[in-house]
Amino acid sequence: MSDDLIWLIVRNKSSFLVKRNGAEFTSEPNNLTNLNSFKHSGLANSKAIGITAGPENRGVSVVTKKTKAASFRPAKTINKVVLTKGVRRSAKSFTNNFTRSHYRPDLRKIALARISSIYQSQKSVKVHAGKTGRRHNKKQK
């Protein structure tokens, strides 16, 4: 089926669709922004990118859909790559391998923002020692 036909079927009636307070979101896989639109849809587009946290919350997992060549075997249409070498190296690897190879260059900025936010959420919280003020250092009279 064509991508447009799939979108016409899925856009208003989908198990992933979430409508609240006049806004339409979706929880479908391979949707970077969770917006219910054709551009970001992971179901309707034959080329979709999904970025999630990697296994054991280390790194990011980049999922892409292959073209329609293997559409009769749905399990074979998904390509998954795990990037675990830090924010900058993962972003550079993603940019070089996916968007510069003409695989959805329109989603580049959104995907890089998602990679950055996932890495930011995986950082451990630093615990700082309590600071002592000036009052505590002076001798009390």
A tleap script that builds the chain and sets N, CA, C and O, in Angstrom:
source leaprc.protein.ff14SB
mol = sequence {
  NMET SER ASP ASP LEU ILE TRP LEU ILE VAL
  ARG ASN LYS SER SER PHE LEU VAL LYS ARG
  ASN GLY ALA GLU PHE THR SER GLU PRO ASN
  ASN LEU THR ASN LEU ASN SER PHE LYS HIE
  SER GLY LEU ALA ASN SER LYS ALA ILE GLY
  ILE THR ALA GLY PRO GLU ASN ARG GLY VAL
  SER VAL VAL THR LYS LYS THR LYS ALA ALA
  SER PHE ARG PRO ALA LYS THR ILE ASN LYS
  VAL VAL LEU THR LYS GLY VAL ARG ARG SER
  ALA LYS SER PHE THR ASN ASN PHE THR ARG
  SER HIE TYR ARG PRO ASP LEU ARG LYS ILE
  ALA LEU ALA ARG ILE SER SER ILE TYR GLN
  SER GLN LYS SER VAL LYS VAL HIE ALA GLY
  LYS THR GLY ARG ARG HIE ASN LYS LYS GLN
  CLYS
}
set mol.1.N position { 0.831 -1.185 0.000 }
set mol.1.CA position { 0.000 0.000 0.000 }
set mol.1.C position { 0.872 1.243 0.000 }
set mol.1.O position { 2.016 1.222 0.455 }
set mol.2.N position { 0.328 2.292 -0.503 }
set mol.2.CA position { 1.086 3.537 -0.519 }
set mol.2.C position { 1.048 4.194 0.858 }
set mol.2.O position { 0.159 3.930 1.668 }
set mol.3.N position { 2.019 5.042 1.098 }
set mol.3.CA position { 2.112 5.727 2.385 }
set mol.3.C position { 0.907 6.637 2.621 }
set mol.3.O position { 0.411 6.736 3.743 }
set mol.4.N position { 0.438 7.299 1.565 }
set mol.4.CA position { -0.700 8.200 1.701 }
set mol.4.C position { -1.977 7.455 2.084 }
set mol.4.O position { -2.757 7.938 2.904 }
set mol.5.N position { -2.186 6.301 1.502 }
set mol.5.CA position { -3.367 5.506 1.819 }
set mol.5.C position { -3.320 5.009 3.265 }
set mol.5.O position { -4.331 5.031 3.967 }
set mol.6.N position { -2.168 4.571 3.696 }
set mol.6.CA position { -2.019 4.129 5.084 }
set mol.6.C position { -2.295 5.294 6.039 }
set mol.6.O position { -2.945 5.108 7.068 }
set mol.7.N position { -1.805 6.492 5.705 }
set mol.7.CA position { -2.033 7.647 6.555 }
set mol.7.C position { -3.513 7.999 6.624 }
set mol.7.O position { -4.010 8.347 7.695 }
set mol.8.N position { -4.227 7.916 5.503 }
set mol.8.CA position { -5.659 8.218 5.512 }
set mol.8.C position { -6.427 7.242 6.392 }
set mol.8.O position { -7.422 7.620 7.010 }
set mol.9.N position { -5.988 6.014 6.456 }
set mol.9.CA position { -6.647 5.009 7.297 }
set mol.9.C position { -6.306 5.211 8.775 }
set mol.9.O position { -7.174 5.081 9.639 }
set mol.10.N position { -5.057 5.524 9.058 }
set mol.10.CA position { -4.553 5.530 10.429 }
set mol.10.C position { -4.762 6.863 11.146 }
set mol.10.O position { -4.814 6.874 12.376 }
set mol.11.N position { -4.883 7.970 10.445 }
set mol.11.CA position { -4.788 9.288 11.085 }
set mol.11.C position { -5.867 9.577 12.121 }
set mol.11.O position { -5.581 10.238 13.120 }
set mol.12.N position { -7.094 9.108 11.922 }
set mol.12.CA position { -8.158 9.404 12.876 }
set mol.12.C position { -8.516 8.231 13.775 }
set mol.12.O position { -9.082 8.422 14.851 }
set mol.13.N position { -8.193 7.022 13.341 }
set mol.13.CA position { -8.552 5.843 14.115 }
set mol.13.C position { -7.339 4.943 14.239 }
set mol.13.O position { -7.016 4.175 13.333 }
set mol.14.N position { -6.679 5.051 15.371 }
set mol.14.CA position { -5.500 4.246 15.632 }
set mol.14.C position { -5.462 3.937 17.116 }
set mol.14.O position { -5.894 4.749 17.934 }
set mol.15.N position { -4.951 2.775 17.466 }
set mol.15.CA position { -4.854 2.433 18.886 }
set mol.15.C position { -3.782 3.273 19.578 }
set mol.15.O position { -3.756 3.341 20.807 }
set mol.16.N position { -2.910 3.904 18.820 }
set mol.16.CA position { -1.860 4.734 19.383 }
set mol.16.C position { -2.289 6.184 19.584 }
set mol.16.O position { -1.566 6.952 20.218 }
set mol.17.N position { -3.437 6.570 19.064 }
set mol.17.CA position { -3.881 7.963 19.071 }
set mol.17.C position { -4.310 8.396 20.479 }
set mol.17.O position { -5.039 7.680 21.166 }
set mol.18.N position { -3.842 9.582 20.894 }
set mol.18.CA position { -4.183 10.152 22.199 }
set mol.18.C position { -4.712 11.558 21.953 }
set mol.18.O position { -3.985 12.422 21.463 }
set mol.19.N position { -5.985 11.790 22.296 }
set mol.19.CA position { -6.592 13.109 22.124 }
set mol.19.C position { -6.936 13.654 23.504 }
set mol.19.O position { -7.728 13.070 24.243 }
set mol.20.N position { -6.315 14.801 23.836 }
set mol.20.CA position { -6.584 15.437 25.126 }
set mol.20.C position { -6.561 16.949 24.962 }
set mol.20.O position { -5.643 17.510 24.365 }
set mol.21.N position { -7.577 17.592 25.497 }
set mol.21.CA position { -7.665 19.057 25.517 }
set mol.21.C position { -7.468 19.665 24.135 }
set mol.21.O position { -6.812 20.699 24.012 }
set mol.22.N position { -8.008 19.064 23.115 }
set mol.22.CA position { -7.922 19.586 21.760 }
set mol.22.C position { -6.627 19.275 21.032 }
set mol.22.O position { -6.484 19.630 19.862 }
set mol.23.N position { -5.684 18.623 21.691 }
set mol.23.CA position { -4.404 18.279 21.053 }
set mol.23.C position { -4.420 16.805 20.669 }
set mol.23.O position { -5.007 15.973 21.361 }
set mol.24.N position { -3.768 16.498 19.556 }
set mol.24.CA position { -3.683 15.115 19.091 }
set mol.24.C position { -2.239 14.657 19.127 }
set mol.24.O position { -1.379 15.222 18.451 }
set mol.25.N position { -1.981 13.631 19.918 }
set mol.25.CA position { -0.667 13.028 20.001 }
set mol.25.C position { -0.786 11.555 19.658 }
set mol.25.O position { -1.887 11.016 19.545 }
set mol.26.N position { 0.353 10.916 19.495 }
set mol.26.CA position { 0.350 9.496 19.212 }
set mol.26.C position { 1.494 8.843 19.972 }
set mol.26.O position { 2.534 9.457 20.206 }
set mol.27.N position { 1.286 7.605 20.347 }
set mol.27.CA position { 2.319 6.874 21.084 }
set mol.27.C position { 2.908 5.759 20.230 }
set mol.27.O position { 3.436 4.781 20.760 }
set mol.28.N position { 2.821 5.901 18.928 }
set mol.28.CA position { 3.320 4.856 18.028 }
set mol.28.C position { 4.847 4.801 18.030 }
set mol.28.O position { 5.503 5.809 18.291 }
set mol.29.N position { 5.408 3.640 17.742 }
set mol.29.CA position { 6.872 3.548 17.658 }
set mol.29.C position { 7.394 4.286 16.427 }
set mol.29.O position { 6.665 4.486 15.455 }
set mol.30.N position { 8.648 4.683 16.479 }
set mol.30.CA position { 9.333 5.384 15.390 }
set mol.30.C position { 8.728 6.746 15.083 }
set mol.30.O position { 8.762 7.197 13.938 }
set mol.31.N position { 8.180 7.400 16.090 }
set mol.31.CA position { 7.668 8.758 15.950 }
set mol.31.C position { 8.483 9.628 16.891 }
set mol.31.O position { 8.364 9.497 18.109 }
set mol.32.N position { 9.302 10.508 16.353 }
set mol.32.CA position { 10.237 11.285 17.161 }
set mol.32.C position { 9.570 12.326 18.047 }
set mol.32.O position { 10.030 12.558 19.165 }
set mol.33.N position { 8.513 12.953 17.587 }
set mol.33.CA position { 7.908 14.048 18.324 }
set mol.33.C position { 6.593 13.681 18.987 }
set mol.33.O position { 6.051 14.487 19.744 }
set mol.34.N position { 6.067 12.510 18.733 }
set mol.34.CA position { 4.774 12.046 19.257 }
set mol.34.C position { 3.611 12.923 18.785 }
set mol.34.O position { 2.560 12.948 19.426 }
set mol.35.N position { 3.787 13.629 17.691 }
set mol.35.CA position { 2.707 14.395 17.090 }
set mol.35.C position { 1.981 13.525 16.075 }
set mol.35.O position { 2.603 12.708 15.396 }
set mol.36.N position { 0.685 13.697 15.972 }
set mol.36.CA position { -0.109 12.935 15.018 }
set mol.36.C position { -0.101 13.664 13.673 }
set mol.36.O position { -1.042 14.388 13.348 }
set mol.37.N position { 0.971 13.469 12.891 }
set mol.37.CA position { 1.079 14.088 11.581 }
set mol.37.C position { 1.757 13.110 10.628 }
set mol.37.O position { 2.468 12.200 11.054 }
set mol.38.N position { 1.528 13.308 9.356 }
set mol.38.CA position { 2.083 12.399 8.360 }
set mol.38.C position { 3.605 12.431 8.351 }
set mol.38.O position { 4.255 11.400 8.181 }
set mol.39.N position { 4.169 13.624 8.534 }
set mol.39.CA position { 5.620 13.772 8.497 }
set mol.39.C position { 6.309 12.942 9.570 }
set mol.39.O position { 7.359 12.352 9.314 }
set mol.40.N position { 5.738 12.888 10.758 }
set mol.40.CA position { 6.381 12.215 11.879 }
set mol.40.C position { 5.878 10.795 12.103 }
set mol.40.O position { 6.398 10.098 12.974 }
set mol.41.N position { 4.900 10.356 11.358 }
set mol.41.CA position { 4.290 9.053 11.603 }
set mol.41.C position { 5.262 7.912 11.341 }
set mol.41.O position { 5.921 7.871 10.303 }
set mol.42.N position { 5.344 6.995 12.283 }
set mol.42.CA position { 6.190 5.818 12.128 }
set mol.42.C position { 5.468 4.685 11.430 }
set mol.42.O position { 6.105 3.767 10.913 }
set mol.43.N position { 4.143 4.738 11.408 }
set mol.43.CA position { 3.365 3.694 10.747 }
set mol.43.C position { 3.168 3.979 9.262 }
set mol.43.O position { 3.274 3.078 8.430 }
set mol.44.N position { 2.884 5.230 8.939 }
set mol.44.CA position { 2.518 5.566 7.568 }
set mol.44.C position { 3.714 5.771 6.642 }
set mol.44.O position { 3.592 5.548 5.437 }
set mol.45.N position { 4.850 6.182 7.164 }
set mol.45.CA position { 6.008 6.443 6.318 }
set mol.45.C position { 6.809 5.171 6.087 }
set mol.45.O position { 7.031 4.387 7.010 }
set mol.46.N position { 7.236 4.975 4.858 }
set mol.46.CA position { 8.079 3.813 4.570 }
set mol.46.C position { 9.499 4.025 5.079 }
set mol.46.O position { 10.235 3.060 5.286 }
set mol.47.N position { 9.889 5.281 5.282 }
set mol.47.CA position { 11.173 5.611 5.903 }
set mol.47.C position { 10.871 6.357 7.194 }
set mol.47.O position { 10.453 7.515 7.172 }
set mol.48.N position { 11.084 5.687 8.313 }
set mol.48.CA position { 10.820 6.293 9.611 }
set mol.48.C position { 12.027 6.086 10.513 }
set mol.48.O position { 12.765 5.111 10.370 }
set mol.49.N position { 12.217 7.013 11.439 }
set mol.49.CA position { 13.327 6.932 12.386 }
set mol.49.C position { 12.751 6.947 13.796 }
set mol.49.O position { 11.903 7.776 14.126 }
set mol.50.N position { 13.220 6.029 14.614 }
set mol.50.CA position { 12.820 5.992 16.004 }
set mol.50.C position { 14.054 6.001 16.891 }
set mol.50.O position { 15.004 5.259 16.640 }
set mol.51.N position { 14.050 6.820 17.910 }
set mol.51.CA position { 15.185 6.903 18.822 }
set mol.51.C position { 14.666 6.698 20.241 }
set mol.51.O position { 13.808 7.439 20.722 }
set mol.52.N position { 15.209 5.675 20.898 }
set mol.52.CA position { 14.820 5.367 22.269 }
set mol.52.C position { 16.079 5.158 23.106 }
set mol.52.O position { 17.192 5.134 22.579 }
set mol.53.N position { 15.892 5.010 24.394 }
set mol.53.CA position { 17.020 4.727 25.273 }
set mol.53.C position { 17.536 3.328 24.974 }
set mol.53.O position { 16.759 2.423 24.670 }
set mol.54.N position { 18.842 3.156 25.061 }
set mol.54.CA position { 19.461 1.875 24.771 }
set mol.54.C position { 19.194 0.859 25.869 }
set mol.54.O position { 18.559 1.178 26.874 }
set mol.55.N position { 19.678 -0.364 25.680 }
set mol.55.CA position { 19.483 -1.390 26.695 }
set mol.55.C position { 20.194 -1.011 27.994 }
set mol.55.O position { 21.304 -0.479 27.975 }
set mol.56.N position { 19.549 -1.288 29.102 }
set mol.56.CA position { 20.057 -0.974 30.433 }
set mol.56.C position { 20.324 0.525 30.602 }
set mol.56.O position { 21.192 0.911 31.385 }
set mol.57.N position { 19.592 1.363 29.883 }
set mol.57.CA position { 19.748 2.830 29.932 }
set mol.57.C position { 21.172 3.283 29.669 }
set mol.57.O position { 21.662 4.203 30.325 }
set mol.58.N position { 21.835 2.653 28.726 }
set mol.58.CA position { 23.167 3.079 28.310 }
set mol.58.C position { 23.095 3.402 26.831 }
set mol.58.O position { 22.849 2.510 26.019 }
set mol.59.N position { 23.303 4.644 26.469 }
set mol.59.CA position { 23.309 5.042 25.069 }
set mol.59.C position { 21.906 5.177 24.504 }
set mol.59.O position { 20.914 5.206 25.233 }
set mol.60.N position { 21.856 5.258 23.177 }
set mol.60.CA position { 20.584 5.365 22.477 }
set mol.60.C position { 20.473 4.257 21.447 }
set mol.60.O position { 21.473 3.748 20.940 }
set mol.61.N position { 19.250 3.902 21.156 }
set mol.61.CA position { 18.967 2.890 20.151 }
set mol.61.C position { 18.264 3.569 18.980 }
set mol.61.O position { 17.204 4.170 19.156 }
set mol.62.N position { 18.845 3.478 17.795 }
set mol.62.CA position { 18.284 4.105 16.601 }
set mol.62.C position { 17.643 3.013 15.746 }
set mol.62.O position { 18.300 2.051 15.350 }
set mol.63.N position { 16.355 3.180 15.472 }
set mol.63.CA position { 15.602 2.204 14.696 }
set mol.63.C position { 15.177 2.857 13.390 }
set mol.63.O position { 14.595 3.941 13.396 }
set mol.64.N position { 15.466 2.204 12.278 }
set mol.64.CA position { 15.029 2.704 10.979 }
set mol.64.C position { 14.240 1.620 10.268 }
set mol.64.O position { 14.424 0.427 10.512 }
set mol.65.N position { 13.368 2.058 9.394 }
set mol.65.CA position { 12.610 1.113 8.580 }
set mol.65.C position { 13.274 1.005 7.221 }
set mol.65.O position { 13.673 2.007 6.627 }
set mol.66.N position { 13.387 -0.213 6.739 }
set mol.66.CA position { 13.910 -0.397 5.396 }
set mol.66.C position { 12.813 -0.070 4.396 }
set mol.66.O position { 11.657 0.125 4.769 }
set mol.67.N position { 13.181 -0.014 3.145 }
set mol.67.CA position { 12.191 0.320 2.125 }
set mol.67.C position { 11.200 -0.824 1.957 }
set mol.67.O position { 11.260 -1.814 2.686 }
set mol.68.N position { 10.329 -0.694 1.039 }
set mol.68.CA position { 9.239 -1.647 0.863 }
set mol.68.C position { 9.680 -2.996 0.302 }
set mol.68.O position { 8.834 -3.853 0.044 }
set mol.69.N position { 10.960 -3.203 0.110 }
set mol.69.CA position { 11.438 -4.452 -0.467 }
set mol.69.C position { 11.069 -5.653 0.394 }
set mol.69.O position { 10.785 -6.727 -0.136 }
set mol.70.N position { 11.070 -5.489 1.693 }
set mol.70.CA position { 10.764 -6.602 2.586 }
set mol.70.C position { 9.431 -6.383 3.293 }
set mol.70.O position { 9.262 -6.824 4.430 }
set mol.71.N position { 8.491 -5.717 2.647 }
set mol.71.CA position { 7.228 -5.389 3.300 }
set mol.71.C position { 6.379 -6.621 3.587 }
set mol.71.O position { 5.482 -6.565 4.429 }
set mol.72.N position { 6.641 -7.715 2.912 }
set mol.72.CA position { 5.878 -8.933 3.193 }
set mol.72.C position { 6.456 -9.698 4.372 }
set mol.72.O position { 5.876 -10.693 4.808 }
set mol.73.N position { 7.600 -9.243 4.899 }
set mol.73.CA position { 8.194 -9.805 6.118 }
set mol.73.C position { 8.415 -8.664 7.104 }
set mol.73.O position { 9.492 -8.069 7.120 }
set mol.74.N position { 7.417 -8.348 7.928 }
set mol.74.CA position { 7.509 -7.170 8.788 }
set mol.74.C position { 8.679 -7.191 9.767 }
set mol.74.O position { 9.230 -6.133 10.069 }
set mol.75.N position { 9.071 -8.339 10.265 }
set mol.75.CA position { 10.178 -8.389 11.220 }
set mol.75.C position { 11.500 -8.021 10.564 }
set mol.75.O position { 12.410 -7.543 11.243 }
set mol.76.N position { 11.622 -8.231 9.269 }
set mol.76.CA position { 12.865 -7.927 8.556 }
set mol.76.C position { 12.949 -6.473 8.107 }
set mol.76.O position { 13.993 -6.044 7.615 }
set mol.77.N position { 11.874 -5.706 8.266 }
set mol.77.CA position { 11.891 -4.326 7.789 }
set mol.77.C position { 12.513 -3.365 8.785 }
set mol.77.O position { 12.691 -2.186 8.475 }
set mol.78.N position { 12.849 -3.845 9.976 }
set mol.78.CA position { 13.382 -2.960 11.007 }
set mol.78.C position { 14.882 -3.168 11.166 }
set mol.78.O position { 15.353 -4.300 11.285 }
set mol.79.N position { 15.628 -2.064 11.166 }
set mol.79.CA position { 17.074 -2.088 11.382 }
set mol.79.C position { 17.358 -1.328 12.673 }
set mol.79.O position { 16.968 -0.169 12.810 }
set mol.80.N position { 18.034 -1.975 13.617 }
set mol.80.CA position { 18.284 -1.373 14.921 }
set mol.80.C position { 19.783 -1.265 15.165 }
set mol.80.O position { 20.516 -2.240 15.000 }
set mol.81.N position { 20.240 -0.066 15.564 }
set mol.81.CA position { 21.640 0.199 15.862 }
set mol.81.C position { 21.707 0.856 17.234 }
set mol.81.O position { 20.940 1.775 17.522 }
set mol.82.N position { 22.621 0.389 18.082 }
set mol.82.CA position { 22.787 0.971 19.406 }
set mol.82.C position { 24.055 1.821 19.405 }
set mol.82.O position { 25.127 1.339 19.040 }
set mol.83.N position { 23.933 3.084 19.813 }
set mol.83.CA position { 25.049 4.022 19.884 }
set mol.83.C position { 25.343 4.300 21.356 }
set mol.83.O position { 24.486 4.817 22.074 }
set mol.84.N position { 26.564 3.956 21.814 }
set mol.84.CA position { 26.876 4.083 23.243 }
set mol.84.C position { 28.161 4.855 23.524 }
set mol.84.O position { 28.722 4.710 24.611 }
set mol.85.N position { 28.639 5.650 22.609 }
set mol.85.CA position { 29.944 6.281 22.799 }
set mol.85.C position { 29.871 7.744 23.201 }
set mol.85.O position { 30.802 8.498 22.919 }
set mol.86.N position { 28.816 8.158 23.839 }
set mol.86.CA position { 28.713 9.533 24.292 }
set mol.86.C position { 27.850 10.368 23.362 }
set mol.86.O position { 27.533 9.964 22.243 }
set mol.87.N position { 27.480 11.536 23.851 }
set mol.87.CA position { 26.547 12.392 23.116 }
set mol.87.C position { 27.116 12.852 21.784 }
set mol.87.O position { 26.475 12.688 20.746 }
set mol.88.N position { 28.304 13.420 21.802 }
set mol.88.CA position { 28.865 14.003 20.578 }
set mol.88.C position { 29.154 12.950 19.524 }
set mol.88.O position { 28.830 13.132 18.351 }
set mol.89.N position { 29.762 11.848 19.940 }
set mol.89.CA position { 30.095 10.807 18.963 }
set mol.89.C position { 28.844 10.129 18.423 }
set mol.89.O position { 28.794 9.774 17.246 }
set mol.90.N position { 27.830 9.944 19.269 }
set mol.90.CA position { 26.570 9.358 18.811 }
set mol.90.C position { 25.863 10.289 17.838 }
set mol.90.O position { 25.317 9.838 16.831 }
set mol.91.N position { 25.871 11.578 18.132 }
set mol.91.CA position { 25.235 12.548 17.243 }
set mol.91.C position { 25.959 12.607 15.903 }
set mol.91.O position { 25.320 12.672 14.853 }
set mol.92.N position { 27.291 12.585 15.935 }
set mol.92.CA position { 28.064 12.615 14.692 }
set mol.92.C position { 27.831 11.350 13.881 }
set mol.92.O position { 27.681 11.412 12.661 }
set mol.93.N position { 27.801 10.205 14.551 }
set mol.93.CA position { 27.553 8.940 13.865 }
set mol.93.C position { 26.163 8.933 13.241 }
set mol.93.O position { 25.988 8.487 12.106 }
set mol.94.N position { 25.180 9.425 13.980 }
set mol.94.CA position { 23.816 9.482 13.445 }
set mol.94.C position { 23.757 10.388 12.231 }
set mol.94.O position { 23.165 10.032 11.212 }
set mol.95.N position { 24.368 11.558 12.336 }
set mol.95.CA position { 24.334 12.514 11.237 }
set mol.95.C position { 25.012 11.955 9.992 }
set mol.95.O position { 24.489 12.085 8.885 }
set mol.96.N position { 26.175 11.333 10.172 }
set mol.96.CA position { 26.903 10.815 9.023 }
set mol.96.C position { 26.218 9.619 8.390 }
set mol.96.O position { 26.183 9.513 7.164 }
set mol.97.N position { 25.677 8.723 9.185 }
set mol.97.CA position { 25.159 7.470 8.652 }
set mol.97.C position { 23.712 7.525 8.213 }
set mol.97.O position { 23.322 6.761 7.329 }
set mol.98.N position { 22.902 8.387 8.785 }
set mol.98.CA position { 21.485 8.352 8.459 }
set mol.98.C position { 21.018 9.556 7.659 }
set mol.98.O position { 20.405 9.396 6.604 }
set mol.99.N position { 21.295 10.745 8.138 }
set mol.99.CA position { 20.715 11.898 7.460 }
set mol.99.C position { 21.519 12.338 6.241 }
set mol.99.O position { 20.938 12.805 5.261 }
set mol.100.N position { 22.830 12.199 6.282 }
set mol.100.CA position { 23.613 12.603 5.107 }
set mol.100.C position { 23.525 11.578 3.996 }
set mol.100.O position { 23.875 11.873 2.853 }
set mol.101.N position { 23.062 10.375 4.313 }
set mol.101.CA position { 22.875 9.369 3.270 }
set mol.101.C position { 21.469 9.475 2.683 }
set mol.101.O position { 20.965 8.522 2.089 }
set mol.102.N position { 20.839 10.641 2.853 }
set mol.102.CA position { 19.531 10.951 2.288 }
set mol.102.C position { 18.422 10.074 2.855 }
set mol.102.O position { 17.446 9.786 2.163 }
set mol.103.N position { 18.565 9.646 4.116 }
set mol.103.CA position { 17.495 8.916 4.791 }
set mol.103.C position { 16.814 9.888 5.738 }
set mol.103.O position { 17.234 10.026 6.887 }
set mol.104.N position { 15.788 10.551 5.282 }
set mol.104.CA position { 15.000 11.511 6.031 }
set mol.104.C position { 15.830 12.649 6.617 }
set mol.104.O position { 15.885 12.794 7.838 }
set mol.105.N position { 16.484 13.467 5.771 }
set mol.105.CA position { 17.253 14.599 6.294 }
set mol.105.C position { 16.376 15.663 6.944 }
set mol.105.O position { 16.889 16.509 7.676 }
set mol.106.N position { 15.060 15.643 6.695 }
set mol.106.CA position { 14.165 16.614 7.308 }
set mol.106.C position { 13.977 16.373 8.809 }
set mol.106.O position { 13.535 17.271 9.526 }
set mol.107.N position { 14.305 15.180 9.287 }
set mol.107.CA position { 14.158 14.865 10.709 }
set mol.107.C position { 15.471 14.982 11.480 }
set mol.107.O position { 15.541 14.550 12.631 }
set mol.108.N position { 16.510 15.552 10.877 }
set mol.108.CA position { 17.832 15.583 11.479 }
set mol.108.C position { 17.855 16.347 12.805 }
set mol.108.O position { 18.324 15.817 13.813 }
set mol.109.N position { 17.359 17.576 12.814 }
set mol.109.CA position { 17.399 18.396 14.021 }
set mol.109.C position { 16.558 17.779 15.142 }
set mol.109.O position { 16.958 17.793 16.306 }
set mol.110.N position { 15.412 17.247 14.789 }
set mol.110.CA position { 14.533 16.636 15.790 }
set mol.110.C position { 15.198 15.402 16.395 }
set mol.110.O position { 15.128 15.180 17.604 }
set mol.111.N position { 15.838 14.606 15.552 }
set mol.111.CA position { 16.505 13.394 16.036 }
set mol.111.C position { 17.700 13.729 16.916 }
set mol.111.O position { 17.924 13.069 17.931 }
set mol.112.N position { 18.471 14.745 16.541 }
set mol.112.CA position { 19.613 15.144 17.359 }
set mol.112.C position { 19.155 15.686 18.717 }
set mol.112.O position { 19.804 15.441 19.734 }
set mol.113.N position { 18.049 16.413 18.733 }
set mol.113.CA position { 17.507 16.899 19.998 }
set mol.113.C position { 17.051 15.736 20.870 }
set mol.113.O position { 17.218 15.767 22.089 }
set mol.114.N position { 16.482 14.724 20.254 }
set mol.114.CA position { 16.030 13.548 21.013 }
set mol.114.C position { 17.220 12.767 21.569 }
set mol.114.O position { 17.180 12.303 22.709 }
set mol.115.N position { 18.276 12.620 20.771 }
set mol.115.CA position { 19.489 11.942 21.245 }
set mol.115.C position { 20.066 12.699 22.437 }
set mol.115.O position { 20.442 12.088 23.437 }
set mol.116.N position { 20.137 14.015 22.338 }
set mol.116.CA position { 20.682 14.831 23.404 }
set mol.116.C position { 19.848 14.705 24.675 }
set mol.116.O position { 20.403 14.578 25.766 }
set mol.117.N position { 18.533 14.739 24.550 }
set mol.117.CA position { 17.683 14.665 25.734 }
set mol.117.C position { 17.743 13.289 26.384 }
set mol.117.O position { 17.649 13.190 27.607 }
set mol.118.N position { 17.897 12.230 25.604 }
set mol.118.CA position { 18.017 10.887 26.186 }
set mol.118.C position { 19.319 10.762 26.956 }
set mol.118.O position { 19.336 10.227 28.065 }
set mol.119.N position { 20.410 11.250 26.380 }
set mol.119.CA position { 21.683 11.215 27.096 }
set mol.119.C position { 21.626 12.075 28.359 }
set mol.119.O position { 22.193 11.700 29.385 }
set mol.120.N position { 20.952 13.217 28.298 }
set mol.120.CA position { 20.826 14.081 29.462 }
set mol.120.C position { 20.055 13.382 30.578 }
set mol.120.O position { 20.387 13.537 31.753 }
set mol.121.N position { 19.034 12.620 30.218 }
set mol.121.CA position { 18.249 11.911 31.228 }
set mol.121.C position { 19.017 10.745 31.838 }
set mol.121.O position { 18.684 10.295 32.934 }
set mol.122.N position { 20.041 10.249 31.143 }
set mol.122.CA position { 20.808 9.119 31.642 }
set mol.122.C position { 21.956 9.537 32.548 }
set mol.122.O position { 22.585 8.682 33.172 }
set mol.123.N position { 22.245 10.836 32.633 }
set mol.123.CA position { 23.322 11.306 33.500 }
set mol.123.C position { 22.925 11.115 34.956 }
set mol.123.O position { 21.764 11.292 35.325 }
set mol.124.N position { 23.892 10.756 35.768 }
set mol.124.CA position { 23.614 10.641 37.194 }
set mol.124.C position { 23.590 12.033 37.814 }
set mol.124.O position { 24.279 12.945 37.356 }
set mol.125.N position { 22.803 12.176 38.839 }
set mol.125.CA position { 22.674 13.464 39.507 }
set mol.125.C position { 23.871 13.657 40.426 }
set mol.125.O position { 24.176 12.797 41.252 }
set mol.126.N position { 24.549 14.799 40.273 }
set mol.126.CA position { 25.711 15.089 41.105 }
set mol.126.C position { 25.253 15.603 42.471 }
set mol.126.O position { 24.371 16.456 42.579 }
set mol.127.N position { 25.868 15.066 43.478 }
set mol.127.CA position { 25.553 15.501 44.830 }
set mol.127.C position { 26.689 16.396 45.303 }
set mol.127.O position { 27.840 15.965 45.377 }
set mol.128.N position { 26.363 17.629 45.618 }
set mol.128.CA position { 27.362 18.591 46.058 }
set mol.128.C position { 27.375 18.658 47.576 }
set mol.128.O position { 26.336 18.515 48.221 }
set mol.129.N position { 28.544 18.873 48.138 }
set mol.129.CA position { 28.659 19.036 49.577 }
set mol.129.C position { 28.029 20.358 49.977 }
set mol.129.O position { 28.071 21.334 49.227 }
set mol.130.N position { 27.451 20.379 51.159 }
set mol.130.CA position { 26.818 21.602 51.636 }
set mol.130.C position { 27.845 22.689 51.850 }
set mol.130.O position { 28.903 22.439 52.428 }
set mol.131.N position { 27.550 23.889 51.394 }
set mol.131.CA position { 28.474 25.001 51.528 }
set mol.131.C position { 28.315 25.644 52.899 }
set mol.131.O position { 27.212 25.758 53.433 }
set mol.132.N position { 29.411 26.044 53.433 }
set mol.132.CA position { 29.354 26.785 54.677 }
set mol.132.C position { 29.485 28.257 54.351 }
set mol.132.O position { 30.306 28.648 53.522 }
set mol.133.N position { 28.684 29.060 54.996 }
set mol.133.CA position { 28.683 30.493 54.727 }
set mol.133.C position { 29.746 31.222 55.510 }
set mol.133.O position { 30.514 30.601 56.245 }
set mol.134.N position { 29.802 32.522 55.364 }
set mol.134.CA position { 30.792 33.351 56.054 }
set mol.134.C position { 30.548 33.358 57.563 }
set mol.134.O position { 31.488 33.420 58.356 }
set mol.135.N position { 29.303 33.296 57.936 }
set mol.135.CA position { 28.964 33.370 59.342 }
set mol.135.C position { 29.589 32.223 60.126 }
set mol.135.O position { 29.991 32.398 61.276 }
set mol.136.N position { 29.670 31.073 59.515 }
set mol.136.CA position { 30.177 29.903 60.215 }
set mol.136.C position { 31.694 29.942 60.387 }
set mol.136.O position { 32.232 29.262 61.261 }
set mol.137.N position { 32.370 30.707 59.587 }
set mol.137.CA position { 33.830 30.760 59.670 }
set mol.137.C position { 34.305 31.782 60.719 }
set mol.137.O position { 35.409 31.641 61.245 }
set mol.138.N position { 33.516 32.780 61.026 }
set mol.138.CA position { 33.917 33.807 62.010 }
set mol.138.C position { 33.687 33.285 63.426 }
set mol.138.O position { 32.814 32.453 63.672 }
set mol.139.N position { 34.479 33.791 64.321 }
set mol.139.CA position { 34.271 33.449 65.731 }
set mol.139.C position { 33.094 34.252 66.253 }
set mol.139.O position { 32.963 35.445 65.976 }
set mol.140.N position { 32.262 33.598 66.992 }
set mol.140.CA position { 31.130 34.289 67.563 }
set mol.140.C position { 31.547 34.996 68.833 }
set mol.140.O position { 32.281 34.433 69.646 }
set mol.141.N position { 31.090 36.224 69.016 }
set mol.141.CA position { 31.446 37.026 70.191 }
set mol.141.C position { 30.383 36.969 71.236 }
set mol.141.O position { 30.521 37.587 72.292 }
savepdb mol mol.pdb
quit
